[in-house]
Amino acid sequence: MVNLLGKYLKPIILFGALMSVFLLGGCSQMAVLDPKGPVAAQQRDLIMLSIVFMLFIIAVVFVLFVLIIIKYRERPTNMGYEPPEMEGSKFLEIVWTVIPIIIVIALSIPTVQAIYSLEEIPESEHADKKPLVVYATSVDWKWIFSYPEEDIETVNQLYIPEDRPLEFRLTSADTMASFWIPQLGGQKYAMSEMEMKLYLQSDEPGVYEGRNANFTGEGFTKQRFKVYSQTEEDFAAWVKKSQSAPELKEEQYEKLMFPGDAKPMTFSSTHLGFVDHAKDPEYAIRVREKYGVTYQEHHSKTEEKEKNDTGEELGSK
């Protein structure tokens, strides 16, 4: 027995070490388990509850498995044993029917509660704060954020105040995307000719990662953006500074409809004055036809022109 353990102990230790490296190495990337807002925290708690249930079930199964192997293993004293014929056991059938029902109910109740609560405005320490409305528009492959009340528009960068509810109005100029800021909350789809609402909130200043979580083609991996959560004072200062940026002209906005990524930009007006993608789903198609731009031709003919024509970022980081 000692020789047998010695033979397999080293490979087992090596395998355990390698697995710990892979598992622990990914912990720093698990943003969903490091929430920075009430929505993400509620979703994190639901995930952890589900994991606890699953680990409990796995533990019970493995314990029963080991007990059965030990208790009913073949021994020299029972070589001729034949188990009795059984047609069934009502007790066991009731047990393995009722237990899954209890597990499903135990998981369903908090899940349904979370689903309904996430469709409401997050509670803030200051109840008098109304949500900051931000229109988030997906274009292959970039994100455009419009602040209608502040009359500001940004590309691939999002500035938000801490401890204030955020009301995102999601839509897409072309393909269906998925708006996701892992540390602030779960994803929600942005679709052409539709407007979806998503409520989020940041509890502390910081820089977070946002992305498109739905595959939309070759530029999908670059459709990311930075989220800058700021204090009320810093956000107000950013708004004041951004309102002195160049205005967004329709010709500039048309160039943003070209397939491809874009650098961060800031404008002192929004595209909502001349197009609403939730009501005009063919705007991007018309623009591309107007300039003769296709997905295949974009990189070779228009990428450099787009960079030169869309303007410079104000206050880049």
C-alpha positions as CSV (number, residue, x, y, z in Angstrom):
1,M,0.0,0.0,0.0
2,V,2.9,2.4,0.9
3,N,4.5,1.7,-2.5
4,L,1.2,2.3,-4.3
5,L,0.7,5.6,-2.6
6,G,4.3,6.6,-3.3
7,K,3.8,5.8,-6.9
8,Y,0.8,8.0,-7.4
9,L,1.4,10.7,-4.7
10,K,3.9,12.8,-6.8
11,P,1.6,13.0,-9.9
12,I,-1.3,13.9,-7.7
13,I,0.6,16.7,-6.0
14,L,1.9,18.0,-9.4
15,F,-1.7,17.9,-10.8
16,G,-3.0,19.8,-7.8
17,A,-0.3,22.4,-8.1
18,L,-1.0,23.0,-11.8
19,M,-4.8,23.3,-11.1
20,S,-4.2,25.8,-8.3
21,V,-2.1,27.9,-10.6
22,F,-4.8,27.9,-13.3
23,L,-7.7,28.5,-10.9
24,L,-6.0,31.2,-8.7
25,G,-4.5,32.8,-11.8
26,G,-8.0,33.5,-13.0
27,C,-9.3,35.0,-9.7
28,S,-8.0,38.4,-10.6
29,Q,-10.1,38.4,-13.8
30,M,-13.3,37.3,-12.1
31,A,-14.8,40.8,-12.0
32,V,-18.3,39.5,-11.4
33,L,-17.2,38.4,-8.0
34,D,-15.7,41.9,-7.2
35,P,-18.8,44.1,-7.4
36,K,-18.6,47.8,-7.1
37,G,-22.3,48.6,-7.1
38,P,-25.6,47.3,-5.5
39,V,-26.8,45.5,-8.7
40,A,-23.6,43.6,-9.2
41,A,-23.5,42.8,-5.5
42,Q,-27.0,41.3,-5.6
43,Q,-26.0,39.2,-8.6
44,R,-22.8,38.1,-6.9
45,D,-24.8,36.9,-3.9
46,L,-27.1,34.9,-6.2
47,I,-24.2,33.3,-7.9
48,M,-22.6,32.3,-4.6
49,L,-25.9,30.9,-3.3
50,S,-26.1,28.7,-6.4
51,I,-22.5,27.6,-6.0
52,V,-23.1,26.6,-2.4
53,F,-26.1,24.6,-3.4
54,M,-24.1,22.8,-6.1
55,L,-21.2,22.1,-3.9
56,F,-23.5,20.7,-1.2
57,I,-25.1,18.4,-3.8
58,I,-21.7,17.3,-5.1
59,A,-20.5,16.6,-1.5
60,V,-23.6,14.4,-0.8
61,V,-23.2,12.5,-4.0
62,F,-19.5,11.8,-3.4
63,V,-20.1,10.8,0.3
64,L,-22.9,8.3,-0.7
65,F,-20.7,7.0,-3.5
66,V,-17.8,6.3,-1.2
67,L,-20.0,4.7,1.5
68,I,-21.6,2.4,-1.1
69,I,-18.2,1.4,-2.5
70,I,-16.9,0.6,1.0
71,K,-20.1,-1.1,2.4
72,Y,-21.0,-3.2,-0.7
73,R,-17.5,-4.0,-2.0
74,E,-16.7,-7.6,-2.8
75,R,-15.1,-9.5,0.1
76,P,-14.0,-13.1,0.6
77,T,-16.9,-13.6,3.0
78,N,-19.6,-12.6,0.5
79,M,-18.4,-14.1,-2.8
80,G,-21.6,-16.1,-3.2
81,Y,-24.0,-13.3,-2.2
82,E,-26.9,-12.6,-4.5
83,P,-29.0,-9.5,-3.8
84,P,-32.7,-10.0,-3.4
85,E,-35.1,-9.2,-6.2
86,M,-36.8,-5.8,-5.7
87,E,-39.5,-4.3,-7.8
88,G,-39.0,-0.8,-6.3
89,S,-38.9,1.3,-3.2
90,K,-41.6,4.0,-2.7
91,F,-39.5,5.6,0.0
92,L,-36.5,6.1,-2.3
93,E,-38.6,7.2,-5.2
94,I,-40.2,9.9,-3.0
95,V,-36.9,11.0,-1.6
96,W,-35.2,11.5,-5.0
97,T,-38.3,13.2,-6.3
98,V,-38.9,15.6,-3.4
99,I,-35.3,16.6,-2.9
100,P,-34.8,18.1,-6.4
101,I,-38.1,19.9,-6.1
102,I,-36.9,21.5,-2.8
103,I,-33.6,22.5,-4.4
104,V,-35.4,24.1,-7.4
105,I,-37.8,26.0,-5.1
106,A,-34.9,27.2,-2.9
107,L,-33.0,28.5,-5.9
108,S,-36.1,29.9,-7.7
109,I,-37.4,32.2,-4.9
110,P,-34.2,34.4,-4.6
111,T,-33.7,34.2,-8.4
112,V,-37.2,35.6,-9.1
113,Q,-36.9,38.2,-6.4
114,A,-33.6,39.3,-7.9
115,I,-35.0,39.5,-11.5
116,Y,-37.9,41.8,-10.4
117,S,-35.7,44.0,-8.2
118,L,-33.1,44.5,-10.9
119,E,-35.8,46.0,-13.1
120,E,-36.2,48.8,-10.6
121,I,-34.0,51.9,-9.9
122,P,-31.2,51.0,-7.4
123,E,-31.6,52.5,-4.0
124,S,-29.1,55.3,-3.3
125,E,-28.1,56.7,0.1
126,H,-29.6,60.0,-1.2
127,A,-33.2,59.2,-2.2
128,D,-33.6,62.6,-3.8
129,K,-31.1,61.8,-6.6
130,K,-32.8,61.1,-9.9
131,P,-31.2,58.6,-12.3
132,L,-28.6,59.9,-14.8
133,V,-30.0,59.0,-18.2
134,V,-27.4,57.7,-20.7
135,Y,-28.2,56.4,-24.2
136,A,-25.8,53.6,-25.1
137,T,-25.7,52.8,-28.8
138,S,-23.8,49.9,-30.2
139,V,-22.2,50.2,-33.7
140,D,-19.8,47.6,-35.2
141,W,-17.5,47.8,-33.3
142,K,-17.7,50.7,-30.9
143,W,-20.0,52.2,-28.1
144,I,-21.5,55.6,-28.3
145,F,-22.8,57.2,-25.1
146,S,-25.2,60.2,-25.2
147,Y,-26.0,62.4,-22.2
148,P,-29.2,64.2,-23.3
149,E,-29.6,66.3,-20.2
150,E,-25.9,67.4,-20.2
151,D,-25.8,67.6,-24.1
152,I,-22.6,65.5,-24.2
153,E,-21.7,62.5,-26.3
154,T,-18.7,60.2,-25.9
155,V,-17.2,57.3,-27.9
156,N,-15.8,54.3,-26.1
157,Q,-15.6,56.0,-22.7
158,L,-18.2,56.4,-20.1
159,Y,-18.1,58.9,-17.2
160,I,-20.6,58.4,-14.3
161,P,-21.0,59.8,-10.8
162,E,-20.8,57.5,-7.8
163,D,-23.8,56.7,-5.6
164,R,-26.3,57.9,-8.2
165,P,-28.6,55.6,-10.1
166,L,-27.9,55.2,-13.8
167,E,-30.6,54.6,-16.4
168,F,-29.1,53.2,-19.6
169,R,-31.2,53.2,-22.7
170,L,-29.7,50.6,-24.9
171,T,-30.1,50.3,-28.7
172,S,-28.0,49.3,-31.7
173,A,-27.3,50.9,-35.1
174,D,-26.7,47.5,-36.7
175,T,-26.1,44.0,-35.2
176,M,-27.4,42.9,-31.8
177,A,-24.8,43.6,-29.1
178,S,-24.8,43.0,-25.3
179,F,-23.9,45.8,-23.0
180,W,-21.9,44.6,-20.0
181,I,-20.0,46.2,-17.2
182,P,-19.1,43.2,-15.0
183,Q,-18.3,45.1,-11.8
184,L,-21.5,47.1,-12.0
185,G,-24.1,44.5,-13.1
186,G,-25.1,41.9,-15.6
187,Q,-25.4,42.2,-19.3
188,K,-28.4,43.3,-21.4
189,Y,-29.0,43.2,-25.1
190,A,-28.9,46.2,-27.4
191,M,-30.9,45.7,-30.5
192,S,-31.8,47.6,-33.6
193,E,-35.3,49.2,-33.7
194,M,-35.6,48.6,-29.9
195,E,-34.8,50.5,-26.7
196,M,-34.0,48.5,-23.6
197,K,-33.6,49.9,-20.1
198,L,-30.9,48.9,-17.7
199,Y,-30.4,50.2,-14.2
200,L,-26.9,50.2,-12.7
201,Q,-25.1,52.2,-10.0
202,S,-21.5,52.6,-8.8
203,D,-20.8,52.7,-5.1
204,E,-17.2,54.0,-5.3
205,P,-14.9,55.9,-7.6
206,G,-12.7,53.9,-9.9
207,V,-12.0,52.7,-13.5
208,Y,-14.0,49.7,-14.7
209,E,-14.1,47.7,-17.9
210,G,-17.1,47.5,-20.2
211,R,-17.6,45.5,-23.3
212,N,-19.9,43.9,-25.8
213,A,-20.6,40.4,-24.6
214,N,-22.3,39.2,-27.8
215,F,-20.2,38.0,-30.7
216,T,-20.8,40.4,-33.7
217,G,-17.9,39.7,-36.1
218,E,-14.2,40.2,-36.5
219,G,-14.1,43.5,-34.5
220,F,-16.0,42.0,-31.5
221,T,-12.9,41.7,-29.3
222,K,-12.1,45.4,-29.6
223,Q,-15.6,46.6,-28.7
224,R,-14.7,47.6,-25.2
225,F,-14.8,50.8,-23.3
226,K,-13.6,52.4,-20.0
227,V,-16.0,53.4,-17.3
228,Y,-14.8,56.3,-15.1
229,S,-16.7,56.4,-11.8
230,Q,-16.2,59.8,-10.2
231,T,-17.3,61.8,-7.2
232,E,-20.1,64.3,-7.7
233,E,-17.6,67.2,-7.8
234,D,-15.3,65.5,-10.3
235,F,-18.2,64.5,-12.5
236,A,-19.6,68.0,-12.5
237,A,-16.1,69.3,-13.5
238,W,-16.0,66.8,-16.3
239,V,-19.4,67.8,-17.6
240,K,-18.4,71.5,-17.6
241,K,-15.1,70.7,-19.4
242,S,-16.8,68.5,-22.0
243,Q,-19.5,71.1,-22.8
244,S,-16.7,73.1,-24.3
245,A,-15.6,70.3,-26.7
246,P,-16.4,70.5,-30.4
247,E,-20.0,69.9,-31.4
248,L,-20.8,66.6,-33.1
249,K,-21.7,67.2,-36.7
250,E,-23.8,64.7,-38.7
251,E,-21.0,64.1,-41.1
252,Q,-18.7,63.1,-38.3
253,Y,-21.4,60.8,-36.8
254,E,-21.9,59.2,-40.2
255,K,-18.2,58.2,-40.2
256,L,-18.8,56.4,-36.9
257,M,-21.2,54.2,-38.7
258,F,-18.4,52.6,-40.6
259,P,-17.5,49.1,-39.4
260,G,-14.4,49.2,-37.2
261,D,-13.1,50.4,-33.9
262,A,-12.5,54.0,-32.8
263,K,-10.5,55.9,-30.3
264,P,-12.2,57.6,-27.3
265,M,-13.8,60.9,-28.2
266,T,-15.9,63.6,-26.6
267,F,-18.4,66.0,-28.2
268,S,-20.5,68.9,-26.8
269,S,-23.7,67.7,-28.5
270,T,-25.4,64.4,-29.2
271,H,-26.6,62.5,-32.3
272,L,-30.2,62.3,-30.8
273,G,-31.0,65.5,-32.6
274,F,-30.8,64.0,-36.1
275,V,-31.3,60.2,-35.6
276,D,-32.9,57.8,-33.2
277,H,-31.7,54.3,-33.9
278,A,-34.5,52.8,-32.0
279,K,-36.9,54.3,-34.5
280,D,-34.6,54.3,-37.6
281,P,-32.9,50.9,-37.8
282,E,-31.7,51.5,-41.4
283,Y,-29.7,54.7,-40.7
284,A,-26.3,52.9,-40.6
285,I,-27.2,50.9,-43.8
286,R,-28.0,54.1,-45.7
287,V,-24.8,55.8,-44.5
288,R,-22.6,52.9,-45.6
289,E,-24.3,52.8,-49.0
290,K,-23.9,56.6,-49.3
291,Y,-20.1,56.3,-48.8
292,G,-19.8,52.9,-50.6
293,V,-18.4,51.3,-47.4
294,T,-18.6,47.5,-46.9
295,Y,-17.2,45.3,-44.1
296,Q,-14.6,43.9,-46.4
297,E,-13.5,47.2,-47.9
298,H,-13.4,49.2,-44.6
299,H,-9.9,48.3,-43.4
300,S,-8.2,48.9,-46.7
301,K,-10.1,52.0,-47.8
302,T,-11.6,53.9,-45.0
303,E,-10.0,53.1,-41.7
304,E,-7.3,55.8,-41.9
305,K,-9.8,58.3,-43.2
306,E,-12.1,57.6,-40.3
307,K,-9.3,58.3,-37.8
308,N,-8.5,61.6,-39.4
309,D,-12.1,62.8,-39.8
310,T,-13.8,61.9,-36.5
311,G,-12.0,64.4,-34.4
312,E,-9.7,64.4,-31.4
313,E,-10.6,63.2,-27.9
314,L,-11.1,65.9,-25.2
315,G,-9.3,65.2,-21.9
316,S,-8.1,61.7,-22.9
317,K,-6.8,59.4,-20.3
